[in-house]
Amino acid sequence: QVQLVESGGGLVQPGGSLRLSCAASGISFSGYAMGWSRQAPGKQRLLVAAFTSGGFTNYADSVKGRFTISRDNAKNTVYLQMNNLKPEDTAVYYCYVQRGIANVVWGQGTLVTVSS
């Protein structure tokens, strides 16, 4: 059974930083599109940062220059480094691996709260 487990969320002040981790079991990240999405209360889940299946990176305009996605293939783990955090970044962050057009595996989510 494929599992993705996120960690690293918490409370941070505006301008601060956090690094999220997503550890995978039952699947390898190699060769798949993968990344991070987030969902704020009452809003839709939206893409934040991703690796394409070809290894290129994509970022939402709202996080470009502040967030960096990376991965460690040996540990089968993907990371999201978040710098200069803003209150509007507050959300539950989910990692995912896309195994096909209609086959996406999601983690359980980790809450990030940016507040003074």
LOBADO-206293 format. One record per atom (N, C-alpha, C): x, y, z; atom name; residue in three letters. Coordinates in Angstrom, 3 decimals, decimal comma. Example, Ala and Ser with C-alpha at 12.3 -4.5 7.8 and 13.67 -1.06 7.14 Angstrom:
2
@X: 13,190; Y: -5,690; Z: 7,800; name: N; resn: ala;
@X: 12,300; Y: -4,500; Z: 7,800; name: CA; resn: ala;
@X: 13,200; Y: -3,300; Z: 7,800; name: C; resn: ala;
@X: 12,850; Y: -2,250; Z: 7,080; name: N; resn: ser;
@X: 13,670; Y: -1,060; Z: 7,140; name: CA; resn: ser;
@X: 12,900; Y: 0,030; Z: 7,870; name: C; resn: ser;
END
This chain:
116
@X: 0,843; Y: -1,187; Z: 0,000; name: N; resn: gln;
@X: 0,000; Y: 0,000; Z: 0,000; name: CA; resn: gln;
@X: 0,884; Y: 1,245; Z: 0,000; name: C; resn: gln;
@X: 0,583; Y: 2,164; Z: -0,900; name: N; resn: val;
@X: 1,342; Y: 3,406; Z: -0,996; name: CA; resn: val;
@X: 0,932; Y: 4,346; Z: 0,131; name: C; resn: val;
@X: 1,917; Y: 4,938; Z: 0,800; name: N; resn: gln;
@X: 1,661; Y: 5,918; Z: 1,847; name: CA; resn: gln;
@X: 2,605; Y: 7,100; Z: 1,706; name: C; resn: gln;
@X: 2,071; Y: 8,303; Z: 1,907; name: N; resn: leu;
@X: 2,849; Y: 9,530; Z: 1,950; name: CA; resn: leu;
@X: 2,565; Y: 10,197; Z: 3,288; name: C; resn: leu;
@X: 3,603; Y: 10,507; Z: 4,056; name: N; resn: val;
@X: 3,445; Y: 11,069; Z: 5,387; name: CA; resn: val;
@X: 4,179; Y: 12,398; Z: 5,459; name: C; resn: val;
@X: 3,420; Y: 13,481; Z: 5,662; name: N; resn: glu;
@X: 3,999; Y: 14,814; Z: 5,774; name: CA; resn: glu;
@X: 4,360; Y: 15,130; Z: 7,218; name: C; resn: glu;
@X: 5,355; Y: 16,000; Z: 7,383; name: N; resn: ser;
@X: 5,735; Y: 16,495; Z: 8,692; name: CA; resn: ser;
@X: 6,404; Y: 17,853; Z: 8,533; name: C; resn: ser;
@X: 6,566; Y: 18,571; Z: 9,637; name: N; resn: gly;
@X: 7,284; Y: 19,836; Z: 9,632; name: CA; resn: gly;
@X: 6,423; Y: 21,076; Z: 9,746; name: C; resn: gly;
@X: 5,113; Y: 20,915; Z: 9,738; name: N; resn: gly;
@X: 4,241; Y: 22,064; Z: 9,884; name: CA; resn: gly;
@X: 4,262; Y: 22,616; Z: 11,298; name: C; resn: gly;
@X: 3,674; Y: 23,791; Z: 11,465; name: N; resn: gly;
@X: 3,624; Y: 24,422; Z: 12,767; name: CA; resn: gly;
@X: 3,289; Y: 25,885; Z: 12,664; name: C; resn: gly;
@X: 3,499; Y: 26,595; Z: 13,768; name: N; resn: leu;
@X: 3,236; Y: 28,033; Z: 13,845; name: CA; resn: leu;
@X: 4,519; Y: 28,800; Z: 13,616; name: C; resn: leu;
@X: 4,457; Y: 29,799; Z: 12,752; name: N; resn: val;
@X: 5,621; Y: 30,631; Z: 12,458; name: CA; resn: val;
@X: 5,165; Y: 32,071; Z: 12,249; name: C; resn: val;
@X: 6,023; Y: 33,020; Z: 12,603; name: N; resn: gln;
@X: 5,706; Y: 34,427; Z: 12,399; name: CA; resn: gln;
@X: 5,911; Y: 34,832; Z: 10,943; name: C; resn: gln;
@X: 5,203; Y: 35,863; Z: 10,488; name: N; resn: pro;
@X: 5,456; Y: 36,369; Z: 9,140; name: CA; resn: pro;
@X: 6,939; Y: 36,677; Z: 8,940; name: C; resn: pro;
@X: 7,456; Y: 36,293; Z: 7,780; name: N; resn: gly;
@X: 8,872; Y: 36,454; Z: 7,487; name: CA; resn: gly;
@X: 9,723; Y: 35,278; Z: 7,893; name: C; resn: gly;
@X: 9,161; Y: 34,349; Z: 8,637; name: N; resn: gly;
@X: 9,896; Y: 33,180; Z: 9,082; name: CA; resn: gly;
@X: 9,959; Y: 32,087; Z: 8,039; name: C; resn: gly;
@X: 10,559; Y: 30,955; Z: 8,430; name: N; resn: ser;
@X: 10,776; Y: 29,842; Z: 7,513; name: CA; resn: ser;
@X: 10,373; Y: 28,522; Z: 8,145; name: C; resn: ser;
@X: 9,971; Y: 27,579; Z: 7,304; name: N; resn: leu;
@X: 9,708; Y: 26,206; Z: 7,692; name: CA; resn: leu;
@X: 10,150; Y: 25,299; Z: 6,560; name: C; resn: leu;
@X: 10,494; Y: 24,059; Z: 6,906; name: N; resn: arg;
@X: 10,750; Y: 23,048; Z: 5,896; name: CA; resn: arg;
@X: 9,833; Y: 21,862; Z: 6,136; name: C; resn: arg;
@X: 9,031; Y: 21,542; Z: 5,137; name: N; resn: leu;
@X: 8,144; Y: 20,400; Z: 5,192; name: CA; resn: leu;
@X: 8,812; Y: 19,185; Z: 4,563; name: C; resn: leu;
@X: 8,500; Y: 18,012; Z: 5,100; name: N; resn: ser;
@X: 9,021; Y: 16,764; Z: 4,569; name: CA; resn: ser;
@X: 7,864; Y: 15,833; Z: 4,236; name: C; resn: ser;
@X: 8,064; Y: 15,009; Z: 3,231; name: N; resn: cys;
@X: 7,077; Y: 14,010; Z: 2,842; name: CA; resn: cys;
@X: 7,807; Y: 12,713; Z: 2,563; name: C; resn: cys;
@X: 7,627; Y: 11,737; Z: 3,435; name: N; resn: ala;
@X: 8,280; Y: 10,446; Z: 3,299; name: CA; resn: ala;
@X: 7,331; Y: 9,452; Z: 2,650; name: C; resn: ala;
@X: 7,801; Y: 8,784; Z: 1,616; name: N; resn: ala;
@X: 6,986; Y: 7,845; Z: 0,869; name: CA; resn: ala;
@X: 7,371; Y: 6,407; Z: 1,178; name: C; resn: ala;
@X: 6,366; Y: 5,544; Z: 1,201; name: N; resn: ser;
@X: 6,585; Y: 4,111; Z: 1,299; name: CA; resn: ser;
@X: 5,687; Y: 3,417; Z: 0,286; name: C; resn: ser;
@X: 6,151; Y: 2,317; Z: -0,243; name: N; resn: gly;
@X: 5,379; Y: 1,577; Z: -1,223; name: CA; resn: gly;
@X: 5,428; Y: 2,154; Z: -2,619; name: C; resn: gly;
@X: 6,245; Y: 3,180; Z: -2,831; name: N; resn: ile;
@X: 6,382; Y: 3,809; Z: -4,133; name: CA; resn: ile;
@X: 7,708; Y: 4,550; Z: -4,174; name: C; resn: ile;
@X: 8,270; Y: 4,636; Z: -5,355; name: N; resn: ser;
@X: 9,460; Y: 5,452; Z: -5,570; name: CA; resn: ser;
@X: 9,067; Y: 6,743; Z: -6,271; name: C; resn: ser;
@X: 9,673; Y: 7,857; Z: -5,861; name: N; resn: phe;
@X: 9,417; Y: 9,139; Z: -6,520; name: CA; resn: phe;
@X: 10,038; Y: 9,216; Z: -7,904; name: C; resn: phe;
@X: 11,022; Y: 8,398; Z: -8,172; name: N; resn: ser;
@X: 11,733; Y: 8,465; Z: -9,437; name: CA; resn: ser;
@X: 10,797; Y: 8,220; Z: -10,609; name: C; resn: ser;
@X: 10,811; Y: 9,135; Z: -11,575; name: N; resn: gly;
@X: 10,049; Y: 8,965; Z: -12,797; name: CA; resn: gly;
@X: 8,608; Y: 9,430; Z: -12,737; name: C; resn: gly;
@X: 8,154; Y: 9,928; Z: -11,586; name: N; resn: tyr;
@X: 6,779; Y: 10,394; Z: -11,432; name: CA; resn: tyr;
@X: 6,729; Y: 11,893; Z: -11,195; name: C; resn: tyr;
@X: 5,633; Y: 12,499; Z: -11,635; name: N; resn: ala;
@X: 5,341; Y: 13,863; Z: -11,219; name: CA; resn: ala;
@X: 4,968; Y: 13,843; Z: -9,741; name: C; resn: ala;
@X: 5,463; Y: 14,806; Z: -8,986; name: N; resn: met;
@X: 5,208; Y: 14,843; Z: -7,562; name: CA; resn: met;
@X: 5,315; Y: 16,281; Z: -7,073; name: C; resn: met;
@X: 4,725; Y: 16,552; Z: -5,913; name: N; resn: gly;
@X: 4,849; Y: 17,900; Z: -5,389; name: CA; resn: gly;
@X: 3,983; Y: 18,158; Z: -4,185; name: C; resn: gly;
@X: 3,672; Y: 19,434; Z: -3,998; name: N; resn: trp;
@X: 2,929; Y: 19,916; Z: -2,849; name: CA; resn: trp;
@X: 1,764; Y: 20,773; Z: -3,273; name: C; resn: trp;
@X: 0,622; Y: 20,576; Z: -2,621; name: N; resn: ser;
@X: -0,538; Y: 21,437; Z: -2,753; name: CA; resn: ser;
@X: -0,933; Y: 21,926; Z: -1,370; name: C; resn: ser;
@X: -1,793; Y: 22,936; Z: -1,313; name: N; resn: arg;
@X: -2,265; Y: 23,426; Z: -0,027; name: CA; resn: arg;
@X: -3,735; Y: 23,776; Z: -0,108; name: C; resn: arg;
@X: -4,382; Y: 23,748; Z: 1,055; name: N; resn: gln;
@X: -5,796; Y: 24,046; Z: 1,140; name: CA; resn: gln;
@X: -6,062; Y: 24,868; Z: 2,394; name: C; resn: gln;
@X: -6,532; Y: 26,087; Z: 2,192; name: N; resn: ala;
@X: -6,942; Y: 26,945; Z: 3,291; name: CA; resn: ala;
@X: -8,408; Y: 26,675; Z: 3,615; name: C; resn: ala;
@X: -8,844; Y: 26,992; Z: 4,840; name: N; resn: pro;
@X: -10,236; Y: 26,747; Z: 5,212; name: CA; resn: pro;
@X: -11,220; Y: 27,388; Z: 4,242; name: C; resn: pro;
@X: -12,197; Y: 26,614; Z: 3,771; name: N; resn: gly;
@X: -13,215; Y: 27,114; Z: 2,874; name: CA; resn: gly;
@X: -12,774; Y: 27,320; Z: 1,443; name: C; resn: gly;
@X: -11,560; Y: 26,904; Z: 1,098; name: N; resn: lys;
@X: -11,039; Y: 27,105; Z: -0,242; name: CA; resn: lys;
@X: -10,629; Y: 25,777; Z: -0,871; name: C; resn: lys;
@X: -10,407; Y: 25,804; Z: -2,186; name: N; resn: gln;
@X: -10,004; Y: 24,610; Z: -2,916; name: CA; resn: gln;
@X: -8,529; Y: 24,301; Z: -2,687; name: C; resn: gln;
@X: -8,191; Y: 23,031; Z: -2,861; name: N; resn: arg;
@X: -6,803; Y: 22,620; Z: -2,801; name: CA; resn: arg;
@X: -6,113; Y: 23,028; Z: -4,099; name: C; resn: arg;
@X: -4,984; Y: 23,735; Z: -3,990; name: N; resn: leu;
@X: -4,287; Y: 24,280; Z: -5,140; name: CA; resn: leu;
@X: -2,823; Y: 23,877; Z: -5,129; name: C; resn: leu;
@X: -2,271; Y: 23,733; Z: -6,319; name: N; resn: leu;
@X: -0,859; Y: 23,378; Z: -6,466; name: CA; resn: leu;
@X: 0,033; Y: 24,500; Z: -5,961; name: C; resn: leu;
@X: 1,079; Y: 24,133; Z: -5,227; name: N; resn: val;
@X: 2,073; Y: 25,082; Z: -4,731; name: CA; resn: val;
@X: 3,396; Y: 24,914; Z: -5,471; name: C; resn: val;
@X: 3,920; Y: 23,698; Z: -5,495; name: N; resn: ala;
@X: 5,209; Y: 23,416; Z: -6,114; name: CA; resn: ala;
@X: 5,249; Y: 21,966; Z: -6,537; name: C; resn: ala;
@X: 5,938; Y: 21,670; Z: -7,649; name: N; resn: ala;
@X: 5,938; Y: 20,310; Z: -8,157; name: CA; resn: ala;
@X: 7,156; Y: 20,018; Z: -9,012; name: C; resn: ala;
@X: 7,515; Y: 18,744; Z: -9,063; name: N; resn: phe;
@X: 8,398; Y: 18,207; Z: -10,085; name: CA; resn: phe;
@X: 7,535; Y: 17,565; Z: -11,148; name: C; resn: phe;
@X: 7,824; Y: 17,848; Z: -12,410; name: N; resn: thr;
@X: 7,183; Y: 17,126; Z: -13,490; name: CA; resn: thr;
@X: 7,833; Y: 15,759; Z: -13,624; name: C; resn: thr;
@X: 7,216; Y: 14,895; Z: -14,433; name: N; resn: ser;
@X: 7,793; Y: 13,574; Z: -14,654; name: CA; resn: ser;
@X: 9,149; Y: 13,656; Z: -15,337; name: C; resn: ser;
@X: 9,423; Y: 14,789; Z: -16,004; name: N; resn: gly;
@X: 10,704; Y: 15,007; Z: -16,640; name: CA; resn: gly;
@X: 11,747; Y: 15,649; Z: -15,746; name: C; resn: gly;
@X: 11,377; Y: 15,964; Z: -14,495; name: N; resn: gly;
@X: 12,325; Y: 16,508; Z: -13,544; name: CA; resn: gly;
@X: 12,372; Y: 18,024; Z: -13,471; name: C; resn: gly;
@X: 11,530; Y: 18,710; Z: -14,223; name: N; resn: phe;
@X: 11,451; Y: 20,162; Z: -14,140; name: CA; resn: phe;
@X: 10,603; Y: 20,578; Z: -12,948; name: C; resn: phe;
@X: 10,813; Y: 21,793; Z: -12,473; name: N; resn: thr;
@X: 10,048; Y: 22,307; Z: -11,350; name: CA; resn: thr;
@X: 9,048; Y: 23,353; Z: -11,806; name: C; resn: thr;
@X: 7,890; Y: 23,351; Z: -11,147; name: N; resn: asn;
@X: 6,854; Y: 24,350; Z: -11,363; name: CA; resn: asn;
@X: 6,440; Y: 24,922; Z: -10,015; name: C; resn: asn;
@X: 6,188; Y: 26,227; Z: -9,977; name: N; resn: tyr;
@X: 5,756; Y: 26,897; Z: -8,765; name: CA; resn: tyr;
@X: 4,556; Y: 27,779; Z: -9,048; name: C; resn: tyr;
@X: 3,653; Y: 27,860; Z: -8,080; name: N; resn: ala;
@X: 2,596; Y: 28,847; Z: -8,153; name: CA; resn: ala;
@X: 3,205; Y: 30,243; Z: -8,108; name: C; resn: ala;
@X: 2,601; Y: 31,182; Z: -8,829; name: N; resn: asp;
@X: 3,130; Y: 32,543; Z: -8,862; name: CA; resn: asp;
@X: 3,252; Y: 33,144; Z: -7,465; name: C; resn: asp;
@X: 2,347; Y: 32,789; Z: -6,581; name: N; resn: ser;
@X: 2,325; Y: 33,368; Z: -5,252; name: CA; resn: ser;
@X: 3,501; Y: 32,949; Z: -4,378; name: C; resn: ser;
@X: 4,214; Y: 31,878; Z: -4,755; name: N; resn: val;
@X: 5,317; Y: 31,386; Z: -3,929; name: CA; resn: val;
@X: 6,665; Y: 31,433; Z: -4,636; name: C; resn: val;
@X: 6,704; Y: 31,843; Z: -5,886; name: N; resn: lys;
@X: 7,969; Y: 31,912; Z: -6,620; name: CA; resn: lys;
@X: 8,952; Y: 32,834; Z: -5,916; name: C; resn: lys;
@X: 10,180; Y: 32,367; Z: -5,776; name: N; resn: gly;
@X: 11,205; Y: 33,129; Z: -5,096; name: CA; resn: gly;
@X: 11,227; Y: 32,938; Z: -3,597; name: C; resn: gly;
@X: 10,195; Y: 32,296; Z: -3,048; name: N; resn: arg;
@X: 10,124; Y: 32,080; Z: -1,603; name: CA; resn: arg;
@X: 10,172; Y: 30,597; Z: -1,230; name: C; resn: arg;
@X: 9,571; Y: 29,743; Z: -2,052; name: N; resn: phe;
@X: 9,506; Y: 28,309; Z: -1,770; name: CA; resn: phe;
@X: 10,425; Y: 27,553; Z: -2,730; name: C; resn: phe;
@X: 11,003; Y: 26,457; Z: -2,244; name: N; resn: thr;
@X: 11,846; Y: 25,604; Z: -3,064; name: CA; resn: thr;
@X: 11,488; Y: 24,147; Z: -2,809; name: C; resn: thr;
@X: 11,199; Y: 23,410; Z: -3,879; name: N; resn: ile;
@X: 10,928; Y: 21,985; Z: -3,758; name: CA; resn: ile;
@X: 12,216; Y: 21,220; Z: -4,055; name: C; resn: ile;
@X: 12,465; Y: 20,167; Z: -3,302; name: N; resn: ser;
@X: 13,635; Y: 19,334; Z: -3,514; name: CA; resn: ser;
@X: 13,297; Y: 17,901; Z: -3,129; name: C; resn: ser;
@X: 14,193; Y: 16,985; Z: -3,449; name: N; resn: arg;
@X: 13,953; Y: 15,584; Z: -3,100; name: CA; resn: arg;
@X: 15,250; Y: 14,858; Z: -2,841; name: C; resn: arg;
@X: 15,144; Y: 13,787; Z: -2,058; name: N; resn: asp;
@X: 16,255; Y: 12,903; Z: -1,771; name: CA; resn: asp;
@X: 15,806; Y: 11,517; Z: -2,206; name: C; resn: asp;
@X: 16,274; Y: 11,069; Z: -3,353; name: N; resn: asn;
@X: 15,833; Y: 9,789; Z: -3,889; name: CA; resn: asn;
@X: 16,237; Y: 8,614; Z: -3,001; name: C; resn: asn;
@X: 17,403; Y: 8,701; Z: -2,375; name: N; resn: ala;
@X: 17,858; Y: 7,623; Z: -1,508; name: CA; resn: ala;
@X: 16,926; Y: 7,437; Z: -0,321; name: C; resn: ala;
@X: 16,367; Y: 8,532; Z: 0,189; name: N; resn: lys;
@X: 15,440; Y: 8,480; Z: 1,317; name: CA; resn: lys;
@X: 13,984; Y: 8,436; Z: 0,877; name: C; resn: lys;
@X: 13,751; Y: 8,520; Z: -0,438; name: N; resn: asn;
@X: 12,392; Y: 8,533; Z: -0,987; name: CA; resn: asn;
@X: 11,550; Y: 9,606; Z: -0,300; name: C; resn: asn;
@X: 12,116; Y: 10,796; Z: -0,205; name: N; resn: thr;
@X: 11,503; Y: 11,903; Z: 0,513; name: CA; resn: thr;
@X: 11,546; Y: 13,166; Z: -0,334; name: C; resn: thr;
@X: 10,461; Y: 13,922; Z: -0,307; name: N; resn: val;
@X: 10,391; Y: 15,210; Z: -0,980; name: CA; resn: val;
@X: 10,219; Y: 16,294; Z: 0,076; name: C; resn: val;
@X: 10,820; Y: 17,456; Z: -0,168; name: N; resn: tyr;
@X: 10,829; Y: 18,546; Z: 0,791; name: CA; resn: tyr;
@X: 10,246; Y: 19,805; Z: 0,168; name: C; resn: tyr;
@X: 9,755; Y: 20,676; Z: 1,030; name: N; resn: leu;
@X: 9,346; Y: 22,005; Z: 0,614; name: CA; resn: leu;
@X: 9,937; Y: 23,007; Z: 1,595; name: C; resn: leu;
@X: 10,950; Y: 23,748; Z: 1,147; name: N; resn: gln;
@X: 11,535; Y: 24,817; Z: 1,946; name: CA; resn: gln;
@X: 10,730; Y: 26,080; Z: 1,716; name: C; resn: gln;
@X: 10,195; Y: 26,649; Z: 2,782; name: N; resn: met;
@X: 9,341; Y: 27,819; Z: 2,703; name: CA; resn: met;
@X: 10,002; Y: 28,966; Z: 3,455; name: C; resn: met;
@X: 10,359; Y: 30,020; Z: 2,729; name: N; resn: asn;
@X: 10,997; Y: 31,193; Z: 3,308; name: CA; resn: asn;
@X: 10,103; Y: 32,414; Z: 3,160; name: C; resn: asn;
@X: 10,365; Y: 33,426; Z: 3,980; name: N; resn: asn;
@X: 9,598; Y: 34,668; Z: 3,937; name: CA; resn: asn;
@X: 8,101; Y: 34,392; Z: 3,937; name: C; resn: asn;
@X: 7,667; Y: 33,601; Z: 4,894; name: N; resn: leu;
@X: 6,268; Y: 33,192; Z: 4,951; name: CA; resn: leu;
@X: 5,344; Y: 34,375; Z: 5,228; name: C; resn: leu;
@X: 4,164; Y: 34,299; Z: 4,623; name: N; resn: lys;
@X: 3,152; Y: 35,334; Z: 4,745; name: CA; resn: lys;
@X: 1,882; Y: 34,742; Z: 5,343; name: C; resn: lys;
@X: 1,033; Y: 35,559; Z: 5,965; name: N; resn: pro;
@X: -0,219; Y: 35,032; Z: 6,521; name: CA; resn: pro;
@X: -1,054; Y: 34,273; Z: 5,500; name: C; resn: pro;
@X: -1,036; Y: 34,692; Z: 4,245; name: N; resn: glu;
@X: -1,811; Y: 34,019; Z: 3,216; name: CA; resn: glu;
@X: -1,265; Y: 32,639; Z: 2,859; name: C; resn: glu;
@X: -0,099; Y: 32,273; Z: 3,390; name: N; resn: asp;
@X: 0,422; Y: 30,926; Z: 3,213; name: CA; resn: asp;
@X: -0,194; Y: 29,931; Z: 4,194; name: C; resn: asp;
@X: -0,963; Y: 30,419; Z: 5,148; name: N; resn: thr;
@X: -1,598; Y: 29,548; Z: 6,130; name: CA; resn: thr;
@X: -2,533; Y: 28,568; Z: 5,443; name: C; resn: thr;
@X: -2,308; Y: 27,276; Z: 5,670; name: N; resn: ala;
@X: -3,093; Y: 26,232; Z: 5,016; name: CA; resn: ala;
@X: -2,620; Y: 24,881; Z: 5,512; name: C; resn: ala;
@X: -3,377; Y: 23,845; Z: 5,158; name: N; resn: val;
@X: -2,899; Y: 22,481; Z: 5,299; name: CA; resn: val;
@X: -2,162; Y: 22,125; Z: 4,015; name: C; resn: val;
@X: -0,938; Y: 21,667; Z: 4,155; name: N; resn: tyr;
@X: -0,105; Y: 21,329; Z: 3,014; name: CA; resn: tyr;
@X: -0,085; Y: 19,817; Z: 2,807; name: C; resn: tyr;
@X: -0,328; Y: 19,396; Z: 1,566; name: N; resn: tyr;
@X: -0,390; Y: 17,990; Z: 1,203; name: CA; resn: tyr;
@X: 0,648; Y: 17,680; Z: 0,135; name: C; resn: tyr;
@X: 1,355; Y: 16,584; Z: 0,285; name: N; resn: cys;
@X: 2,216; Y: 16,127; Z: -0,792; name: CA; resn: cys;
@X: 1,474; Y: 15,095; Z: -1,625; name: C; resn: cys;
@X: 1,936; Y: 14,902; Z: -2,860; name: N; resn: tyr;
@X: 1,286; Y: 13,954; Z: -3,753; name: CA; resn: tyr;
@X: 2,288; Y: 13,352; Z: -4,722; name: C; resn: tyr;
@X: 1,904; Y: 12,197; Z: -5,256; name: N; resn: val;
@X: 2,615; Y: 11,558; Z: -6,357; name: CA; resn: val;
@X: 1,571; Y: 11,196; Z: -7,396; name: C; resn: val;
@X: 1,812; Y: 11,589; Z: -8,636; name: N; resn: gln;
@X: 0,884; Y: 11,281; Z: -9,715; name: CA; resn: gln;
@X: 1,404; Y: 10,076; Z: -10,485; name: C; resn: gln;
@X: 0,675; Y: 8,990; Z: -10,390; name: N; resn: arg;
@X: 1,058; Y: 7,741; Z: -11,035; name: CA; resn: arg;
@X: 0,396; Y: 7,558; Z: -12,388; name: C; resn: arg;
@X: -0,569; Y: 8,381; Z: -12,702; name: N; resn: gly;
@X: -1,279; Y: 8,330; Z: -13,968; name: CA; resn: gly;
@X: -2,214; Y: 9,512; Z: -14,084; name: C; resn: gly;
@X: -2,932; Y: 9,578; Z: -15,222; name: N; resn: ile;
@X: -3,839; Y: 10,690; Z: -15,467; name: CA; resn: ile;
@X: -4,863; Y: 10,836; Z: -14,348; name: C; resn: ile;
@X: -5,408; Y: 9,727; Z: -13,890; name: N; resn: ala;
@X: -6,430; Y: 9,735; Z: -12,844; name: CA; resn: ala;
@X: -5,995; Y: 8,892; Z: -11,654; name: C; resn: ala;
@X: -4,717; Y: 8,899; Z: -11,362; name: N; resn: asn;
@X: -4,183; Y: 8,085; Z: -10,277; name: CA; resn: asn;
@X: -3,180; Y: 8,913; Z: -9,472; name: C; resn: asn;
@X: -3,697; Y: 9,651; Z: -8,495; name: N; resn: val;
@X: -2,882; Y: 10,512; Z: -7,643; name: CA; resn: val;
@X: -2,966; Y: 10,020; Z: -6,210; name: C; resn: val;
@X: -1,824; Y: 9,886; Z: -5,555; name: N; resn: val;
@X: -1,753; Y: 9,490; Z: -4,159; name: CA; resn: val;
@X: -1,432; Y: 10,722; Z: -3,322; name: C; resn: val;
@X: -2,212; Y: 10,941; Z: -2,274; name: N; resn: trp;
@X: -2,061; Y: 12,094; Z: -1,398; name: CA; resn: trp;
@X: -1,621; Y: 11,688; Z: 0,001; name: C; resn: trp;
@X: -0,854; Y: 12,560; Z: 0,650; name: N; resn: gly;
@X: -0,561; Y: 12,397; Z: 2,052; name: CA; resn: gly;
@X: -1,704; Y: 12,911; Z: 2,909; name: C; resn: gly;
@X: -1,537; Y: 12,830; Z: 4,230; name: N; resn: gln;
@X: -2,612; Y: 13,213; Z: 5,149; name: CA; resn: gln;
@X: -2,634; Y: 14,709; Z: 5,443; name: C; resn: gln;
@X: -1,569; Y: 15,414; Z: 5,129; name: N; resn: gly;
@X: -1,502; Y: 16,849; Z: 5,318; name: CA; resn: gly;
@X: -0,808; Y: 17,257; Z: 6,597; name: C; resn: gly;
@X: -0,191; Y: 18,446; Z: 6,572; name: N; resn: thr;
@X: 0,420; Y: 19,046; Z: 7,752; name: CA; resn: thr;
@X: 0,063; Y: 20,531; Z: 7,769; name: C; resn: thr;
@X: -0,335; Y: 21,032; Z: 8,935; name: N; resn: leu;
@X: -0,848; Y: 22,393; Z: 9,050; name: CA; resn: leu;
@X: 0,283; Y: 23,391; Z: 9,231; name: C; resn: leu;
@X: 0,252; Y: 24,444; Z: 8,412; name: N; resn: val;
@X: 1,161; Y: 25,579; Z: 8,537; name: CA; resn: val;
@X: 0,338; Y: 26,807; Z: 8,881; name: C; resn: val;
@X: 0,676; Y: 27,457; Z: 9,990; name: N; resn: thr;
@X: -0,011; Y: 28,671; Z: 10,412; name: CA; resn: thr;
@X: 1,000; Y: 29,800; Z: 10,501; name: C; resn: thr;
@X: 0,757; Y: 30,867; Z: 9,745; name: N; resn: val;
@X: 1,643; Y: 32,030; Z: 9,725; name: CA; resn: val;
@X: 0,900; Y: 33,184; Z: 10,386; name: C; resn: val;
@X: 1,355; Y: 33,582; Z: 11,553; name: N; resn: ser;
@X: 0,645; Y: 34,588; Z: 12,329; name: CA; resn: ser;
@X: 1,580; Y: 35,239; Z: 13,332; name: C; resn: ser;
@X: 1,290; Y: 36,509; Z: 13,650; name: N; resn: ser;
@X: 2,018; Y: 37,210; Z: 14,694; name: CA; resn: ser;
@X: 1,471; Y: 36,879; Z: 16,073; name: C; resn: ser;
END
